[in-house]
Each structure stands twice: as C-alpha cells, then as structure tokens.
C-alpha cells in the first residue's frame, strides 16, 4: 500500500464508519495519547520498567498503526499530501545531513 492509498483508505473509513473527522485539536490530543502508548511498550520491552498485567496484551505493531492512523487523519484534514511531504523532508535531510552524521564522533 502506498502512502497515498493509505490516506484514501483512512479518508473513506472516516467518512463512512467514523462519520466525520474529529477536529484537529482532538486529533492532536489523540496522537499524543497514542504516542504515549507506544512509549509505554518501548519502556517496558526495551527499557527498565516491567510490564503490568494490564499491559501484557499490548502489541507494538498495533500501537504504531494507531499512531499512523491518527497522523494520516491530521494530514487529510489539513490538506497535506504525506507522500509529497515525506519526499521533500527526505530531500532536505539528504542535503542538510550529507556530512553531519559522518562527522559525529558520538555515533561512530
């Protein structure tokens, strides 16, 4: 699935099953909430915290998909083509960081 296809699938779902988009502020809050759920799993799986019984059924792939879904919602409702945005962002990084990481002693 392409990013463009994902944006269309999410838009179709929102406009049928979801009825309508939540407003941008609500979706931003929801994105923050979903990122927090990803952080919770990461801190327990790769960090020093232990899983609570209620967290053991949480799956990282599902939580990352929740983040992506809400991110796509925000892009759709603000008129952003994520394919174009990602291409432009990567071009910026390629130009800006061409030498920067190679010169970074901290990551060698």
Protein Blocks (a to p, Z undefined) as FASTA:
>chain_A
ZZklmmmmmmmmmmmmnopacdfklmmmmmmmmmmmmmmmmmmmmmmbdcdfklmmpcfk
lmmmmmmmmmmmmmmmnopafklmmmmmmmmmmmmmmmmmmmmmklZZ
